[in-house]
Amino acid sequence: MQTQVLSELNTTTRLALVLLLLDVMILMPHLLSGAFNPMSVNGASLALAYVIYKTQHRQDLAK
């Protein structure tokens, strides 16, 4: 049960990060060229979410 909730939360988080990035690209594209810009921060967060997803998926298969 807990794994399913975490998986749904992870999916929601990834979707929200992508939508926020698109929002910045449309409304404030000048922010994408600065240090610690939304692209690098969201990219790192999405990569971490992907690693967590893959790890959970492997644990589910092992059960």
SVG drawing of the C-alpha trace seen along z (x, -y; Angstrom):
<svg xmlns="http://www.w3.org/2000/svg" viewBox="-2 -37 27 49">
<polyline fill="none" stroke="black" stroke-width="0.4" points="0.0,0.0 2.8,-2.4 4.7,-1.7 1.6,-2.4 1.1,-5.8 4.7,-6.7 4.5,-5.7 1.5,-7.9 3.2,-10.8 6.3,-10.3 4.2,-10.4 2.4,-13.6 5.7,-15.2 7.2,-14.5 4.2,-15.9 4.2,-19.0 7.9,-19.6 7.4,-19.3 4.4,-21.7 6.3,-24.2 9.2,-24.1 6.8,-24.7 5.3,-27.6 8.7,-29.2 9.6,-28.6 6.5,-30.4 6.2,-33.2 9.8,-34.0 12.3,-32.4 15.1,-34.7 15.3,-32.7 16.6,-29.7 20.0,-31.3 20.9,-32.0 22.8,-29.9 20.5,-27.4 17.9,-28.0 14.6,-26.0 15.9,-23.7 18.9,-22.5 17.0,-22.2 14.0,-20.5 16.2,-18.3 18.0,-17.1 14.7,-16.6 13.2,-14.6 16.3,-12.5 16.0,-11.7 12.3,-10.9 13.2,-8.5 15.8,-6.7 13.3,-6.4 10.7,-5.1 13.0,-2.5 14.2,-1.4 10.6,-0.9 9.7,1.0 12.6,3.4 11.5,3.9 8.0,4.6 9.2,7.3 11.3,8.9 8.3,9.5"/>
</svg>
